[in-house]
Every structure is written in C-alpha cells, then in structure tokens.
Amino acid sequence: EEALKLFHQMHQESVNPNETTFVTILNACANLSSLEQGRQIHACIIKHGFVSNIFVGNTLIKMYAKCGRINNARQVLEKMPKRDVVSWTAMIAG
C-alpha cells in the first residue's frame, strides 16, 4: 500500500515513471489484488507509451491474472507485439 501512495505522490510532483516504476507498482497491485489501482496504472502505461514494452506487458499479465481477470490478461498478451516465455508463463501461472 505504501508503494501505491508513493506512486501517487510521484505523479503529483510531475515525475514521469519509467519501465522500472511501472513493473514495481504493478507487482504491488498484483500482491494486493488491487484491480482498480492496476487498471489506473494500465491507463498511465498507455498514456506514457510503455504499452509495447515486454517487461511492462508481462507484469500487466501477471497483475490481471493475480486479480482473477484472466480475460484481461489474455487481451494484454494478444496485443503485445513481442511475447516471450515469461509472457506465456505469466498466463499459465494466473
């Protein structure tokens, strides 16, 4: 929960997130099963142009799967321009 608070503070201070920021905050959402926060982060990912990043995409799959949203995870997987074994494993593990 602290990670989510810090992410919002970072946003309020106009500090732009990067790949590592998104992976970290998505993992926090997955661990908390915080679907609504995860969806908001997904919107930020799209806004900041990280949607085609394989590491961010893999973590989005993991977050949706851990929140019980396998259909959303599958949509992310299908829209990824490049998939790897981690992408598929995240789907399987979900």
mmCIF file as gemmi writes it, N, C-alpha and C atoms, coordinates in Angstrom:
data_model
loop_
_atom_site.group_PDB
_atom_site.id
_atom_site.type_symbol
_atom_site.label_atom_id
_atom_site.label_alt_id
_atom_site.label_comp_id
_atom_site.label_asym_id
_atom_site.label_entity_id
_atom_site.label_seq_id
_atom_site.pdbx_PDB_ins_code
_atom_site.Cartn_x
_atom_site.Cartn_y
_atom_site.Cartn_z
_atom_site.occupancy
_atom_site.B_iso_or_equiv
_atom_site.pdbx_formal_charge
_atom_site.auth_seq_id
_atom_site.auth_asym_id
_atom_site.pdbx_PDB_model_num
ATOM 1 N N . GLU Axp A 1 ? 0.821 -1.202 0 1 0 ? 1 A 1
ATOM 2 C CA . GLU Axp A 1 ? 0 0 0 1 0 ? 1 A 1
ATOM 3 C C . GLU Axp A 1 ? 0.861 1.26 0 1 0 ? 1 A 1
ATOM 4 N N . GLU Axp A 2 ? 1.985 1.182 0.683 1 0 ? 2 A 1
ATOM 5 C CA . GLU Axp A 2 ? 2.907 2.33 0.705 1 0 ? 2 A 1
ATOM 6 C C . GLU Axp A 2 ? 3.413 2.633 -0.705 1 0 ? 2 A 1
ATOM 7 N N . ALA Axp A 3 ? 3.66 1.583 -1.478 1 0 ? 3 A 1
ATOM 8 C CA . ALA Axp A 3 ? 4.134 1.773 -2.853 1 0 ? 3 A 1
ATOM 9 C C . ALA Axp A 3 ? 3.108 2.554 -3.674 1 0 ? 3 A 1
ATOM 10 N N . LEU Axp A 4 ? 1.84 2.252 -3.49 1 0 ? 4 A 1
ATOM 11 C CA . LEU Axp A 4 ? 0.79 2.964 -4.215 1 0 ? 4 A 1
ATOM 12 C C . LEU Axp A 4 ? 0.726 4.432 -3.811 1 0 ? 4 A 1
ATOM 13 N N . LYS Axp A 5 ? 0.881 4.7 -2.523 1 0 ? 5 A 1
ATOM 14 C CA . LYS Axp A 5 ? 0.891 6.083 -2.046 1 0 ? 5 A 1
ATOM 15 C C . LYS Axp A 5 ? 2.06 6.85 -2.647 1 0 ? 5 A 1
ATOM 16 N N . LEU Axp A 6 ? 3.214 6.208 -2.665 1 0 ? 6 A 1
ATOM 17 C CA . LEU Axp A 6 ? 4.406 6.866 -3.223 1 0 ? 6 A 1
ATOM 18 C C . LEU Axp A 6 ? 4.267 7.095 -4.725 1 0 ? 6 A 1
ATOM 19 N N . PHE Axp A 7 ? 3.644 6.156 -5.42 1 0 ? 7 A 1
ATOM 20 C CA . PHE Axp A 7 ? 3.422 6.338 -6.854 1 0 ? 7 A 1
ATOM 21 C C . PHE Axp A 7 ? 2.537 7.552 -7.1 1 0 ? 7 A 1
ATOM 22 N N . HIS Axp A 8 ? 1.48 7.694 -6.31 1 0 ? 8 A 1
ATOM 23 C CA . HIS Axp A 8 ? 0.591 8.851 -6.465 1 0 ? 8 A 1
ATOM 24 C C . HIS Axp A 8 ? 1.318 10.152 -6.121 1 0 ? 8 A 1
ATOM 25 N N . GLN Axp A 9 ? 2.156 10.115 -5.111 1 0 ? 9 A 1
ATOM 26 C CA . GLN Axp A 9 ? 2.936 11.3 -4.762 1 0 ? 9 A 1
ATOM 27 C C . GLN Axp A 9 ? 3.89 11.663 -5.905 1 0 ? 9 A 1
ATOM 28 N N . MET Axp A 10 ? 4.52 10.674 -6.473 1 0 ? 10 A 1
ATOM 29 C CA . MET Axp A 10 ? 5.419 10.879 -7.608 1 0 ? 10 A 1
ATOM 30 C C . MET Axp A 10 ? 4.66 11.553 -8.756 1 0 ? 10 A 1
ATOM 31 N N . HIS Axp A 11 ? 3.459 11.058 -9.019 1 0 ? 11 A 1
ATOM 32 C CA . HIS Axp A 11 ? 2.626 11.62 -10.08 1 0 ? 11 A 1
ATOM 33 C C . HIS Axp A 11 ? 2.259 13.082 -9.777 1 0 ? 11 A 1
ATOM 34 N N . GLN Axp A 12 ? 1.901 13.357 -8.527 1 0 ? 12 A 1
ATOM 35 C CA . GLN Axp A 12 ? 1.536 14.717 -8.129 1 0 ? 12 A 1
ATOM 36 C C . GLN Axp A 12 ? 2.706 15.684 -8.269 1 0 ? 12 A 1
ATOM 37 N N . GLU Axp A 13 ? 3.918 15.179 -8.118 1 0 ? 13 A 1
ATOM 38 C CA . GLU Axp A 13 ? 5.109 16.021 -8.237 1 0 ? 13 A 1
ATOM 39 C C . GLU Axp A 13 ? 5.639 16.074 -9.671 1 0 ? 13 A 1
ATOM 40 N N . SER Axp A 14 ? 4.833 15.572 -10.611 1 0 ? 14 A 1
ATOM 41 C CA . SER Axp A 14 ? 5.147 15.603 -12.045 1 0 ? 14 A 1
ATOM 42 C C . SER Axp A 14 ? 6.441 14.892 -12.412 1 0 ? 14 A 1
ATOM 43 N N . VAL Axp A 15 ? 6.74 13.81 -11.688 1 0 ? 15 A 1
ATOM 44 C CA . VAL Axp A 15 ? 7.889 12.974 -12.02 1 0 ? 15 A 1
ATOM 45 C C . VAL Axp A 15 ? 7.368 11.846 -12.911 1 0 ? 15 A 1
ATOM 46 N N . ASN Axp A 16 ? 7.93 11.738 -14.11 1 0 ? 16 A 1
ATOM 47 C CA . ASN Axp A 16 ? 7.459 10.727 -15.054 1 0 ? 16 A 1
ATOM 48 C C . ASN Axp A 16 ? 7.987 9.346 -14.694 1 0 ? 16 A 1
ATOM 49 N N . PRO Axp A 17 ? 7.095 8.36 -14.659 1 0 ? 17 A 1
ATOM 50 C CA . PRO Axp A 17 ? 7.515 6.986 -14.371 1 0 ? 17 A 1
ATOM 51 C C . PRO Axp A 17 ? 8.259 6.388 -15.56 1 0 ? 17 A 1
ATOM 52 N N . ASN Axp A 18 ? 9.054 5.367 -15.279 1 0 ? 18 A 1
ATOM 53 C CA . ASN Axp A 18 ? 9.734 4.635 -16.342 1 0 ? 18 A 1
ATOM 54 C C . ASN Axp A 18 ? 9.346 3.162 -16.258 1 0 ? 18 A 1
ATOM 55 N N . GLU Axp A 19 ? 10 2.34 -17.057 1 0 ? 19 A 1
ATOM 56 C CA . GLU Axp A 19 ? 9.705 0.906 -17.092 1 0 ? 19 A 1
ATOM 57 C C . GLU Axp A 19 ? 9.793 0.27 -15.708 1 0 ? 19 A 1
ATOM 58 N N . THR Axp A 20 ? 10.841 0.591 -14.976 1 0 ? 20 A 1
ATOM 59 C CA . THR Axp A 20 ? 11.042 0.014 -13.642 1 0 ? 20 A 1
ATOM 60 C C . THR Axp A 20 ? 9.941 0.445 -12.688 1 0 ? 20 A 1
ATOM 61 N N . THR Axp A 21 ? 9.537 1.689 -12.779 1 0 ? 21 A 1
ATOM 62 C CA . THR Axp A 21 ? 8.448 2.191 -11.934 1 0 ? 21 A 1
ATOM 63 C C . THR Axp A 21 ? 7.173 1.395 -12.182 1 0 ? 21 A 1
ATOM 64 N N . PHE Axp A 22 ? 6.828 1.22 -13.46 1 0 ? 22 A 1
ATOM 65 C CA . PHE Axp A 22 ? 5.594 0.516 -13.789 1 0 ? 22 A 1
ATOM 66 C C . PHE Axp A 22 ? 5.642 -0.955 -13.366 1 0 ? 22 A 1
ATOM 67 N N . VAL Axp A 23 ? 6.76 -1.616 -13.584 1 0 ? 23 A 1
ATOM 68 C CA . VAL Axp A 23 ? 6.883 -3.014 -13.174 1 0 ? 23 A 1
ATOM 69 C C . VAL Axp A 23 ? 6.716 -3.133 -11.659 1 0 ? 23 A 1
ATOM 70 N N . THR Axp A 24 ? 7.35 -2.242 -10.93 1 0 ? 24 A 1
ATOM 71 C CA . THR Axp A 24 ? 7.292 -2.277 -9.466 1 0 ? 24 A 1
ATOM 72 C C . THR Axp A 24 ? 5.877 -2.022 -8.953 1 0 ? 24 A 1
ATOM 73 N N . ILE Axp A 25 ? 5.219 -1.008 -9.479 1 0 ? 25 A 1
ATOM 74 C CA . ILE Axp A 25 ? 3.892 -0.658 -8.978 1 0 ? 25 A 1
ATOM 75 C C . ILE Axp A 25 ? 2.852 -1.704 -9.402 1 0 ? 25 A 1
ATOM 76 N N . LEU Axp A 26 ? 3.015 -2.292 -10.584 1 0 ? 26 A 1
ATOM 77 C CA . LEU Axp A 26 ? 2.105 -3.365 -10.991 1 0 ? 26 A 1
ATOM 78 C C . LEU Axp A 26 ? 2.269 -4.593 -10.102 1 0 ? 26 A 1
ATOM 79 N N . ASN Axp A 27 ? 3.497 -4.903 -9.723 1 0 ? 27 A 1
ATOM 80 C CA . ASN Axp A 27 ? 3.714 -6.015 -8.792 1 0 ? 27 A 1
ATOM 81 C C . ASN Axp A 27 ? 3.043 -5.735 -7.45 1 0 ? 27 A 1
ATOM 82 N N . ALA Axp A 28 ? 3.099 -4.492 -6.996 1 0 ? 28 A 1
ATOM 83 C CA . ALA Axp A 28 ? 2.419 -4.13 -5.748 1 0 ? 28 A 1
ATOM 84 C C . ALA Axp A 28 ? 0.91 -4.343 -5.891 1 0 ? 28 A 1
ATOM 85 N N . CYS Axp A 29 ? 0.348 -3.921 -7.015 1 0 ? 29 A 1
ATOM 86 C CA . CYS Axp A 29 ? -1.087 -4.122 -7.261 1 0 ? 29 A 1
ATOM 87 C C . CYS Axp A 29 ? -1.43 -5.61 -7.286 1 0 ? 29 A 1
ATOM 88 N N . ALA Axp A 30 ? -0.588 -6.404 -7.932 1 0 ? 30 A 1
ATOM 89 C CA . ALA Axp A 30 ? -0.826 -7.853 -8.004 1 0 ? 30 A 1
ATOM 90 C C . ALA Axp A 30 ? -0.792 -8.463 -6.614 1 0 ? 30 A 1
ATOM 91 N N . ASN Axp A 31 ? 0.189 -8.095 -5.816 1 0 ? 31 A 1
ATOM 92 C CA . ASN Axp A 31 ? 0.325 -8.655 -4.465 1 0 ? 31 A 1
ATOM 93 C C . ASN Axp A 31 ? -0.833 -8.267 -3.562 1 0 ? 31 A 1
ATOM 94 N N . LEU Axp A 32 ? -1.423 -7.094 -3.802 1 0 ? 32 A 1
ATOM 95 C CA . LEU Axp A 32 ? -2.558 -6.625 -3.008 1 0 ? 32 A 1
ATOM 96 C C . LEU Axp A 32 ? -3.905 -7.013 -3.629 1 0 ? 32 A 1
ATOM 97 N N . SER Axp A 33 ? -3.86 -7.642 -4.81 1 0 ? 33 A 1
ATOM 98 C CA . SER Axp A 33 ? -5.081 -7.937 -5.586 1 0 ? 33 A 1
ATOM 99 C C . SER Axp A 33 ? -5.903 -6.671 -5.781 1 0 ? 33 A 1
ATOM 100 N N . SER Axp A 34 ? -5.214 -5.593 -6.07 1 0 ? 34 A 1
ATOM 101 C CA . SER Axp A 34 ? -5.844 -4.285 -6.221 1 0 ? 34 A 1
ATOM 102 C C . SER Axp A 34 ? -6.138 -4.013 -7.697 1 0 ? 34 A 1
ATOM 103 N N . LEU Axp A 35 ? -7.24 -4.589 -8.182 1 0 ? 35 A 1
ATOM 104 C CA . LEU Axp A 35 ? -7.6 -4.484 -9.585 1 0 ? 35 A 1
ATOM 105 C C . LEU Axp A 35 ? -7.829 -3.039 -10.028 1 0 ? 35 A 1
ATOM 106 N N . GLU Axp A 36 ? -8.575 -2.284 -9.251 1 0 ? 36 A 1
ATOM 107 C CA . GLU Axp A 36 ? -8.886 -0.905 -9.65 1 0 ? 36 A 1
ATOM 108 C C . GLU Axp A 36 ? -7.616 -0.063 -9.781 1 0 ? 36 A 1
ATOM 109 N N . GLN Axp A 37 ? -6.706 -0.195 -8.816 1 0 ? 37 A 1
ATOM 110 C CA . GLN Axp A 37 ? -5.428 0.524 -8.91 1 0 ? 37 A 1
ATOM 111 C C . GLN Axp A 37 ? -4.644 0.045 -10.129 1 0 ? 37 A 1
ATOM 112 N N . GLY Axp A 38 ? -4.659 -1.263 -10.359 1 0 ? 38 A 1
ATOM 113 C CA . GLY Axp A 38 ? -3.958 -1.818 -11.514 1 0 ? 38 A 1
ATOM 114 C C . GLY Axp A 38 ? -4.495 -1.289 -12.828 1 0 ? 38 A 1
ATOM 115 N N . ARG Axp A 39 ? -5.793 -1.133 -12.912 1 0 ? 39 A 1
ATOM 116 C CA . ARG Axp A 39 ? -6.395 -0.568 -14.133 1 0 ? 39 A 1
ATOM 117 C C . ARG Axp A 39 ? -5.981 0.891 -14.328 1 0 ? 39 A 1
ATOM 118 N N . GLN Axp A 40 ? -5.914 1.63 -13.242 1 0 ? 40 A 1
ATOM 119 C CA . GLN Axp A 40 ? -5.462 3.017 -13.339 1 0 ? 40 A 1
ATOM 120 C C . GLN Axp A 40 ? -4.008 3.086 -13.797 1 0 ? 40 A 1
ATOM 121 N N . ILE Axp A 41 ? -3.181 2.185 -13.283 1 0 ? 41 A 1
ATOM 122 C CA . ILE Axp A 41 ? -1.777 2.129 -13.695 1 0 ? 41 A 1
ATOM 123 C C . ILE Axp A 41 ? -1.697 1.745 -15.166 1 0 ? 41 A 1
ATOM 124 N N . HIS Axp A 42 ? -2.547 0.814 -15.601 1 0 ? 42 A 1
ATOM 125 C CA . HIS Axp A 42 ? -2.578 0.416 -17.005 1 0 ? 42 A 1
ATOM 126 C C . HIS Axp A 42 ? -2.864 1.632 -17.891 1 0 ? 42 A 1
ATOM 127 N N . ALA Axp A 43 ? -3.789 2.476 -17.476 1 0 ? 43 A 1
ATOM 128 C CA . ALA Axp A 43 ? -4.085 3.699 -18.229 1 0 ? 43 A 1
ATOM 129 C C . ALA Axp A 43 ? -2.854 4.613 -18.294 1 0 ? 43 A 1
ATOM 130 N N . CYS Axp A 44 ? -2.131 4.712 -17.196 1 0 ? 44 A 1
ATOM 131 C CA . CYS Axp A 44 ? -0.889 5.519 -17.179 1 0 ? 44 A 1
ATOM 132 C C . CYS Axp A 44 ? 0.154 4.929 -18.123 1 0 ? 44 A 1
ATOM 133 N N . ILE Axp A 45 ? 0.225 3.616 -18.164 1 0 ? 45 A 1
ATOM 134 C CA . ILE Axp A 45 ? 1.175 2.931 -19.05 1 0 ? 45 A 1
ATOM 135 C C . ILE Axp A 45 ? 0.883 3.285 -20.503 1 0 ? 45 A 1
ATOM 136 N N . ILE Axp A 46 ? -0.383 3.271 -20.857 1 0 ? 46 A 1
ATOM 137 C CA . ILE Axp A 46 ? -0.787 3.642 -22.222 1 0 ? 46 A 1
ATOM 138 C C . ILE Axp A 46 ? -0.423 5.102 -22.481 1 0 ? 46 A 1
ATOM 139 N N . LYS Axp A 47 ? -0.766 5.977 -21.538 1 0 ? 47 A 1
ATOM 140 C CA . LYS Axp A 47 ? -0.509 7.411 -21.679 1 0 ? 47 A 1
ATOM 141 C C . LYS Axp A 47 ? 0.978 7.712 -21.866 1 0 ? 47 A 1
ATOM 142 N N . HIS Axp A 48 ? 1.833 6.995 -21.15 1 0 ? 48 A 1
ATOM 143 C CA . HIS Axp A 48 ? 3.272 7.262 -21.193 1 0 ? 48 A 1
ATOM 144 C C . HIS Axp A 48 ? 4.007 6.44 -22.259 1 0 ? 48 A 1
ATOM 145 N N . GLY Axp A 49 ? 3.282 5.643 -23.031 1 0 ? 49 A 1
ATOM 146 C CA . GLY Axp A 49 ? 3.872 4.944 -24.164 1 0 ? 49 A 1
ATOM 147 C C . GLY Axp A 49 ? 4.657 3.688 -23.838 1 0 ? 49 A 1
ATOM 148 N N . PHE Axp A 50 ? 4.329 3.026 -22.724 1 0 ? 50 A 1
ATOM 149 C CA . PHE Axp A 50 ? 5.041 1.804 -22.341 1 0 ? 50 A 1
ATOM 150 C C . PHE Axp A 50 ? 4.253 0.536 -22.637 1 0 ? 50 A 1
ATOM 151 N N . VAL Axp A 51 ? 3.146 0.66 -23.339 1 0 ? 51 A 1
ATOM 152 C CA . VAL Axp A 51 ? 2.267 -0.485 -23.557 1 0 ? 51 A 1
ATOM 153 C C . VAL Axp A 51 ? 2.937 -1.585 -24.388 1 0 ? 51 A 1
ATOM 154 N N . SER Axp A 52 ? 3.893 -1.245 -25.235 1 0 ? 52 A 1
ATOM 155 C CA . SER Axp A 52 ? 4.552 -2.268 -26.055 1 0 ? 52 A 1
ATOM 156 C C . SER Axp A 52 ? 5.839 -2.793 -25.414 1 0 ? 52 A 1
ATOM 157 N N . ASN Axp A 53 ? 6.173 -2.308 -24.22 1 0 ? 53 A 1
ATOM 158 C CA . ASN Axp A 53 ? 7.357 -2.777 -23.514 1 0 ? 53 A 1
ATOM 159 C C . ASN Axp A 53 ? 7.096 -4.182 -22.977 1 0 ? 53 A 1
ATOM 160 N N . ILE Axp A 54 ? 7.94 -5.131 -23.333 1 0 ? 54 A 1
ATOM 161 C CA . ILE Axp A 54 ? 7.703 -6.523 -22.96 1 0 ? 54 A 1
ATOM 162 C C . ILE Axp A 54 ? 7.711 -6.751 -21.452 1 0 ? 54 A 1
ATOM 163 N N . PHE Axp A 55 ? 8.581 -6.046 -20.724 1 0 ? 55 A 1
ATOM 164 C CA . PHE Axp A 55 ? 8.64 -6.229 -19.273 1 0 ? 55 A 1
ATOM 165 C C . PHE Axp A 55 ? 7.375 -5.692 -18.603 1 0 ? 55 A 1
ATOM 166 N N . VAL Axp A 56 ? 6.929 -4.539 -19.057 1 0 ? 56 A 1
ATOM 167 C CA . VAL Axp A 56 ? 5.691 -3.962 -18.526 1 0 ? 56 A 1
ATOM 168 C C . VAL Axp A 56 ? 4.504 -4.834 -18.911 1 0 ? 56 A 1
ATOM 169 N N . GLY Axp A 57 ? 4.47 -5.287 -20.16 1 0 ? 57 A 1
ATOM 170 C CA . GLY Axp A 57 ? 3.387 -6.157 -20.613 1 0 ? 57 A 1
ATOM 171 C C . GLY Axp A 57 ? 3.305 -7.446 -19.816 1 0 ? 57 A 1
ATOM 172 N N . ASN Axp A 58 ? 4.457 -8.057 -19.563 1 0 ? 58 A 1
ATOM 173 C CA . ASN Axp A 58 ? 4.476 -9.294 -18.773 1 0 ? 58 A 1
ATOM 174 C C . ASN Axp A 58 ? 3.941 -9.055 -17.369 1 0 ? 58 A 1
ATOM 175 N N . THR Axp A 59 ? 4.275 -7.913 -16.8 1 0 ? 59 A 1
ATOM 176 C CA . THR Axp A 59 ? 3.81 -7.612 -15.444 1 0 ? 59 A 1
ATOM 177 C C . THR Axp A 59 ? 2.325 -7.265 -15.447 1 0 ? 59 A 1
ATOM 178 N N . LEU Axp A 60 ? 1.836 -6.642 -16.512 1 0 ? 60 A 1
ATOM 179 C CA . LEU Axp A 60 ? 0.393 -6.411 -16.644 1 0 ? 60 A 1
ATOM 180 C C . LEU Axp A 60 ? -0.354 -7.742 -16.679 1 0 ? 60 A 1
ATOM 181 N N . ILE Axp A 61 ? 0.166 -8.694 -17.438 1 0 ? 61 A 1
ATOM 182 C CA . ILE Axp A 61 ? -0.453 -10.022 -17.496 1 0 ? 61 A 1
ATOM 183 C C . ILE Axp A 61 ? -0.507 -10.623 -16.096 1 0 ? 61 A 1
ATOM 184 N N . LYS Axp A 62 ? 0.606 -10.553 -15.393 1 0 ? 62 A 1
ATOM 185 C CA . LYS Axp A 62 ? 0.673 -11.104 -14.035 1 0 ? 62 A 1
ATOM 186 C C . LYS Axp A 62 ? -0.343 -10.424 -13.12 1 0 ? 62 A 1
ATOM 187 N N . MET Axp A 63 ? -0.418 -9.097 -13.188 1 0 ? 63 A 1
ATOM 188 C CA . MET Axp A 63 ? -1.328 -8.35 -12.32 1 0 ? 63 A 1
ATOM 189 C C . MET Axp A 63 ? -2.778 -8.749 -12.584 1 0 ? 63 A 1
ATOM 190 N N . TYR Axp A 64 ? -3.186 -8.77 -13.857 1 0 ? 64 A 1
ATOM 191 C CA . TYR Axp A 64 ? -4.565 -9.135 -14.171 1 0 ? 64 A 1
ATOM 192 C C . TYR Axp A 64 ? -4.852 -10.579 -13.762 1 0 ? 64 A 1
ATOM 193 N N . ALA Axp A 65 ? -3.912 -11.468 -14.011 1 0 ? 65 A 1
ATOM 194 C CA . ALA Axp A 65 ? -4.111 -12.872 -13.648 1 0 ? 65 A 1
ATOM 195 C C . ALA Axp A 65 ? -4.242 -13.043 -12.138 1 0 ? 65 A 1
ATOM 196 N N . LYS Axp A 66 ? -3.388 -12.374 -11.372 1 0 ? 66 A 1
ATOM 197 C CA . LYS Axp A 66 ? -3.453 -12.485 -9.907 1 0 ? 66 A 1
ATOM 198 C C . LYS Axp A 66 ? -4.716 -11.861 -9.339 1 0 ? 66 A 1
ATOM 199 N N . CYS Axp A 67 ? -5.297 -10.927 -10.085 1 0 ? 67 A 1
ATOM 200 C CA . CYS Axp A 67 ? -6.554 -10.31 -9.653 1 0 ? 67 A 1
ATOM 201 C C . CYS Axp A 67 ? -7.765 -11.094 -10.173 1 0 ? 67 A 1
ATOM 202 N N . GLY Axp A 68 ? -7.52 -12.247 -10.796 1 0 ? 68 A 1
ATOM 203 C CA . GLY Axp A 68 ? -8.603 -13.091 -11.27 1 0 ? 68 A 1
ATOM 204 C C . GLY Axp A 68 ? -9.222 -12.666 -12.586 1 0 ? 68 A 1
ATOM 205 N N . ARG Axp A 69 ? -8.544 -11.812 -13.324 1 0 ? 69 A 1
ATOM 206 C CA . ARG Axp A 69 ? -9.057 -11.297 -14.593 1 0 ? 69 A 1
ATOM 207 C C . ARG Axp A 69 ? -8.289 -11.904 -15.767 1 0 ? 69 A 1
ATOM 208 N N . ILE Axp A 70 ? -8.482 -13.186 -15.959 1 0 ? 70 A 1
ATOM 209 C CA . ILE Axp A 70 ? -7.75 -13.922 -16.991 1 0 ? 70 A 1
ATOM 210 C C . ILE Axp A 70 ? -8.064 -13.374 -18.386 1 0 ? 70 A 1
ATOM 211 N N . ASN Axp A 71 ? -9.301 -12.951 -18.622 1 0 ? 71 A 1
ATOM 212 C CA . ASN Axp A 71 ? -9.641 -12.384 -19.932 1 0 ? 71 A 1
ATOM 213 C C . ASN Axp A 71 ? -8.849 -11.113 -20.211 1 0 ? 71 A 1
ATOM 214 N N . ASN Axp A 72 ? -8.703 -10.253 -19.192 1 0 ? 72 A 1
ATOM 215 C CA . ASN Axp A 72 ? -7.9 -9.043 -19.367 1 0 ? 72 A 1
ATOM 216 C C . ASN Axp A 72 ? -6.426 -9.391 -19.599 1 0 ? 72 A 1
ATOM 217 N N . ALA Axp A 73 ? -5.946 -10.384 -18.857 1 0 ? 73 A 1
ATOM 218 C CA . ALA Axp A 73 ? -4.563 -10.823 -19.033 1 0 ? 73 A 1
ATOM 219 C C . ALA Axp A 73 ? -4.362 -11.336 -20.457 1 0 ? 73 A 1
ATOM 220 N N . ARG Axp A 74 ? -5.317 -12.093 -20.948 1 0 ? 74 A 1
ATOM 221 C CA . ARG Axp A 74 ? -5.237 -12.639 -22.31 1 0 ? 74 A 1
ATOM 222 C C . ARG Axp A 74 ? -5.248 -11.518 -23.352 1 0 ? 74 A 1
ATOM 223 N N . GLN Axp A 75 ? -6.048 -10.485 -23.127 1 0 ? 75 A 1
ATOM 224 C CA . GLN Axp A 75 ? -6.09 -9.348 -24.052 1 0 ? 75 A 1
ATOM 225 C C . GLN Axp A 75 ? -4.736 -8.658 -24.121 1 0 ? 75 A 1
ATOM 226 N N . VAL Axp A 76 ? -4.109 -8.475 -22.958 1 0 ? 76 A 1
ATOM 227 C CA . VAL Axp A 76 ? -2.775 -7.86 -22.934 1 0 ? 76 A 1
ATOM 228 C C . VAL Axp A 76 ? -1.805 -8.732 -23.719 1 0 ? 76 A 1
ATOM 229 N N . LEU Axp A 77 ? -1.836 -10.041 -23.471 1 0 ? 77 A 1
ATOM 230 C CA . LEU Axp A 77 ? -0.953 -10.978 -24.169 1 0 ? 77 A 1
ATOM 231 C C . LEU Axp A 77 ? -1.138 -10.884 -25.679 1 0 ? 77 A 1
ATOM 232 N N . GLU Axp A 78 ? -2.383 -10.876 -26.119 1 0 ? 78 A 1
ATOM 233 C CA . GLU Axp A 78 ? -2.668 -10.856 -27.563 1 0 ? 78 A 1
ATOM 234 C C . GLU Axp A 78 ? -2.256 -9.549 -28.223 1 0 ? 78 A 1
ATOM 235 N N . LYS Axp A 79 ? -2.258 -8.441 -27.477 1 0 ? 79 A 1
ATOM 236 C CA . LYS Axp A 79 ? -1.886 -7.145 -28.044 1 0 ? 79 A 1
ATOM 237 C C . LYS Axp A 79 ? -0.387 -6.871 -27.999 1 0 ? 79 A 1
ATOM 238 N N . MET Axp A 80 ? 0.356 -7.72 -27.291 1 0 ? 80 A 1
ATOM 239 C CA . MET Axp A 80 ? 1.8 -7.498 -27.19 1 0 ? 80 A 1
ATOM 240 C C . MET Axp A 80 ? 2.456 -7.752 -28.546 1 0 ? 80 A 1
ATOM 241 N N . PRO Axp A 81 ? 3.284 -6.801 -29.025 1 0 ? 81 A 1
ATOM 242 C CA . PRO Axp A 81 ? 3.94 -7.008 -30.316 1 0 ? 81 A 1
ATOM 243 C C . PRO Axp A 81 ? 4.977 -8.131 -30.28 1 0 ? 81 A 1
ATOM 244 N N . LYS Axp A 82 ? 5.532 -8.388 -29.106 1 0 ? 82 A 1
ATOM 245 C CA . LYS Axp A 82 ? 6.502 -9.468 -28.941 1 0 ? 82 A 1
ATOM 246 C C . LYS Axp A 82 ? 6.193 -10.164 -27.62 1 0 ? 82 A 1
ATOM 247 N N . ARG Axp A 83 ? 6.183 -11.489 -27.65 1 0 ? 83 A 1
ATOM 248 C CA . ARG Axp A 83 ? 5.936 -12.288 -26.447 1 0 ? 83 A 1
ATOM 249 C C . ARG Axp A 83 ? 7.146 -13.185 -26.224 1 0 ? 83 A 1
ATOM 250 N N . ASP Axp A 84 ? 7.373 -13.528 -24.968 1 0 ? 84 A 1
ATOM 251 C CA . ASP Axp A 84 ? 8.454 -14.452 -24.656 1 0 ? 84 A 1
ATOM 252 C C . ASP Axp A 84 ? 7.941 -15.505 -23.678 1 0 ? 84 A 1
ATOM 253 N N . VAL Axp A 85 ? 8.837 -16.341 -23.205 1 0 ? 85 A 1
ATOM 254 C CA . VAL Axp A 85 ? 8.44 -17.416 -22.283 1 0 ? 85 A 1
ATOM 255 C C . VAL Axp A 85 ? 7.852 -16.844 -20.996 1 0 ? 85 A 1
ATOM 256 N N . VAL Axp A 86 ? 8.318 -15.684 -20.562 1 0 ? 86 A 1
ATOM 257 C CA . VAL Axp A 86 ? 7.766 -15.053 -19.363 1 0 ? 86 A 1
ATOM 258 C C . VAL Axp A 86 ? 6.319 -14.649 -19.594 1 0 ? 86 A 1
ATOM 259 N N . SER Axp A 87 ? 6.01 -14.157 -20.778 1 0 ? 87 A 1
ATOM 260 C CA . SER Axp A 87 ? 4.644 -13.769 -21.108 1 0 ? 87 A 1
ATOM 261 C C . SER Axp A 87 ? 3.7 -14.961 -20.965 1 0 ? 87 A 1
ATOM 262 N N . TRP Axp A 88 ? 4.089 -16.066 -21.568 1 0 ? 88 A 1
ATOM 263 C CA . TRP Axp A 88 ? 3.26 -17.266 -21.525 1 0 ? 88 A 1
ATOM 264 C C . TRP Axp A 88 ? 3.206 -17.851 -20.117 1 0 ? 88 A 1
ATOM 265 N N . THR Axp A 89 ? 4.306 -17.821 -19.402 1 0 ? 89 A 1
ATOM 266 C CA . THR Axp A 89 ? 4.329 -18.352 -18.043 1 0 ? 89 A 1
ATOM 267 C C . THR Axp A 89 ? 3.433 -17.531 -17.119 1 0 ? 89 A 1
ATOM 268 N N . ALA Axp A 90 ? 3.414 -16.215 -17.315 1 0 ? 90 A 1
ATOM 269 C CA . ALA Axp A 90 ? 2.527 -15.363 -16.51 1 0 ? 90 A 1
ATOM 270 C C . ALA Axp A 90 ? 1.072 -15.747 -16.733 1 0 ? 90 A 1
ATOM 271 N N . MET Axp A 91 ? 0.709 -16.074 -17.969 1 0 ? 91 A 1
ATOM 272 C CA . MET Axp A 91 ? -0.663 -16.518 -18.254 1 0 ? 91 A 1
ATOM 273 C C . MET Axp A 91 ? -0.94 -17.86 -17.6 1 0 ? 91 A 1
ATOM 274 N N . ILE Axp A 92 ? -0.008 -18.777 -17.737 1 0 ? 92 A 1
ATOM 275 C CA . ILE Axp A 92 ? -0.194 -20.119 -17.176 1 0 ? 92 A 1
ATOM 276 C C . ILE Axp A 92 ? -0.311 -20.078 -15.664 1 0 ? 92 A 1
ATOM 277 N N . ALA Axp A 93 ? 0.528 -19.266 -15.036 1 0 ? 93 A 1
ATOM 278 C CA . ALA Axp A 93 ? 0.557 -19.179 -13.566 1 0 ? 93 A 1
ATOM 279 C C . ALA Axp A 93 ? -0.702 -18.513 -13.021 1 0 ? 93 A 1
ATOM 280 N N . GLY Axp A 94 ? -1.328 -17.656 -13.83 1 0 ? 94 A 1
ATOM 281 C CA . GLY Axp A 94 ? -2.515 -16.938 -13.384 1 0 ? 94 A 1
ATOM 282 C C . GLY Axp A 94 ? -3.669 -17.841 -13.171 1 0 ? 94 A 1
